[in-house]
Amino acid sequence: MLLPVPPIETARLTLRPFTPDDFDAFYAYQSRPDVTRYLQWQARNPAQARQALAEQCRETALDAEGDWLTYAVVWRETGRMVGEVGLKWLSREHRGGETGFVFNPDYHGRGLATEAAECMLRVGFESLGWHRIIGCCDARNTASARLMERLGMRREAHLRHTEMVKGEWADELVYAMLDHEWGERRRERGAR
Ligand SMILES: CC(C)(COP(=O)(O)OP(=O)(O)OC[C@H]1O[C@@H](n2cnc3c(N)ncnc32)[C@H](O)[C@@H]1OP(=O)(O)O)[C@@H](O)C(=O)NCCC(=O)NCCS
């Protein structure tokens, strides 16, 4: 698939592929139970984080449905790697994908994750030509839901008890945006 050549720059951020040198910054958030509270995986020990980082270093292309394209997010002002965003290719036939994001809590509350996720919508719609991009989160994950609402994604579903998260039944919210909605939003806000 046609992908923008990284690094991709937004107002404050540089999005680039992960490298093994990212380990310390990666482990800093991947090891935190408050980060993984509403995710399907547990906080990682160093060995698990090394394995996850090695996998994410390889997520640089979308060759087949199910593949993830993952970017390390660097806040240029500090030079720090503050989190990750990505796109998962869901369907070739239906031109669909999903976005996801995980940020280090030390850098929450500044709009950095929103800026990075908005860049993923741009890549998905404008570079990959997708028709529909979804985002899913645990219904208790209000920070994630607020982020998707800030992006202008529509809440399409509240699914009851769809998955077990950390031993409890969890509800799932599904957000979505279509390519024409992205275009309208860009026009309203003035293309940047
Ligand atoms: C989901 C997650 C990335 C959201 O992080 P976040 O810090 O809330 O998101 P942002 O970086 O976009 O910051 C947004 C907040 O900064 C504020 N903000 C400050 N300056 C801002 C700016 N210039 N632009 C936008 N928002 C700004 C916003 O008002 C918002 O605050 P609010 O949530 O109190 O309304 C984060 O909670 C996380 O990593 N969680 C753990 C992993 C996870 O659950 N991922 C989601 C899986 S579905």
The ligand as a Tripos MOL2 file, in Angstrom:
@<TRIPOS>MOLECULE
LIG
   48    50     1     0     0
SMALL
NO_CHARGES

@<TRIPOS>ATOM
      1 C1         -5.9000    7.5460   25.6360 C.3       1 LIG1
      2 C2         -4.7510    8.4890   25.9440 C.3       1 LIG1
      3 C3         -3.7030    8.4330   24.8490 C.3       1 LIG1
      4 C4         -5.3250    9.9090   26.0390 C.3       1 LIG1
      5 O1         -4.3230   10.7600   26.5520 O.3       1 LIG1
      6 P1         -4.6360   12.2900   26.8380 P.3       1 LIG1
      7 O2         -3.4620   12.8840   27.5050 O.co2     1 LIG1
      8 O3         -5.9670   12.4270   27.4960 O.co2     1 LIG1
      9 O4         -4.8110   12.8810   25.3610 O.3       1 LIG1
     10 P2         -4.1240   14.1520   24.7440 P.3       1 LIG1
     11 O5         -2.6430   14.0360   24.7710 O.co2     1 LIG1
     12 O6         -4.7430   14.3530   23.4160 O.co2     1 LIG1
     13 O7         -4.5370   15.3180   25.7390 O.3       1 LIG1
     14 C5         -5.8990   15.7040   25.8110 C.3       1 LIG1
     15 C6         -6.1410   16.4870   27.0650 C.3       1 LIG1
     16 O8         -5.2380   17.5870   27.0730 O.3       1 LIG1
     17 C7         -5.9830   18.8100   27.0360 C.3       1 LIG1
     18 N1         -5.2040   19.6950   26.1520 N.ar      1 LIG1
     19 C8         -4.2750   20.5680   26.5940 C.ar      1 LIG1
     20 N2         -3.7040   21.1780   25.5680 N.ar      1 LIG1
     21 C9         -4.2830   20.6980   24.4430 C.ar      1 LIG1
     22 C10        -4.1050   20.9620   23.0520 C.ar      1 LIG1
     23 N3         -3.1960   21.8420   22.6290 N.pl3     1 LIG1
     24 N4         -4.8460   20.2910   22.1590 N.ar      1 LIG1
     25 C11        -5.7640   19.3850   22.5850 C.ar      1 LIG1
     26 N5         -5.9690   19.0950   23.8790 N.ar      1 LIG1
     27 C12        -5.2370   19.7520   24.8070 C.ar      1 LIG1
     28 C13        -7.3570   18.4410   26.5210 C.3       1 LIG1
     29 O9         -8.3330   19.3500   26.9750 O.3       1 LIG1
     30 C14        -7.5340   17.0730   27.1170 C.3       1 LIG1
     31 O10        -7.8900   17.1610   28.4690 O.3       1 LIG1
     32 P3         -9.2190   16.3860   29.0100 P.3       1 LIG1
     33 O11        -9.0790   14.9480   28.6550 O.co2     1 LIG1
     34 O12        -9.1720   16.6490   30.4680 O.co2     1 LIG1
     35 O13       -10.3670   17.0000   28.3130 O.co2     1 LIG1
     36 C15        -4.1090    8.1430   27.3090 C.3       1 LIG1
     37 O14        -5.0780    8.2210   28.3180 O.3       1 LIG1
     38 C16        -3.4540    6.7740   27.3440 C.2       1 LIG1
     39 O15        -2.3780    6.5640   26.8070 O.2       1 LIG1
     40 N6         -4.1060    5.8100   28.0480 N.am      1 LIG1
     41 C17        -3.5190    4.5110   28.2540 C.3       1 LIG1
     42 C18        -3.5520    3.6540   27.0010 C.3       1 LIG1
     43 C19        -4.9540    3.5670   26.4270 C.2       1 LIG1
     44 O16        -5.8990    3.2840   27.1480 O.2       1 LIG1
     45 N7         -5.0510    3.8020   25.1130 N.am      1 LIG1
     46 C20        -6.3100    3.7980   24.4170 C.3       1 LIG1
     47 C21        -6.6510    2.4490   23.9940 C.3       1 LIG1
     48 S1         -8.3010    2.3860   23.3320 S.3       1 LIG1
@<TRIPOS>BOND
     1     1     2 1
     2     2     3 1
     3     2     4 1
     4     2    36 1
     5     4     5 1
     6     5     6 1
     7     6     7 2
     8     6     8 1
     9     6     9 1
    10     9    10 1
    11    10    11 2
    12    10    12 1
    13    10    13 1
    14    13    14 1
    15    14    15 1
    16    15    16 1
    17    15    30 1
    18    16    17 1
    19    17    18 1
    20    17    28 1
    21    18    19 ar
    22    18    27 ar
    23    19    20 ar
    24    20    21 ar
    25    21    22 ar
    26    21    27 ar
    27    22    23 1
    28    22    24 ar
    29    24    25 ar
    30    25    26 ar
    31    26    27 ar
    32    28    29 1
    33    28    30 1
    34    30    31 1
    35    31    32 1
    36    32    33 2
    37    32    34 1
    38    32    35 1
    39    36    37 1
    40    36    38 1
    41    38    39 2
    42    38    40 1
    43    40    41 1
    44    41    42 1
    45    42    43 1
    46    43    44 2
    47    43    45 1
    48    45    46 1
    49    46    47 1
    50    47    48 1
@<TRIPOS>SUBSTRUCTURE
     1 LIG1         1 GROUP 0 **** ****
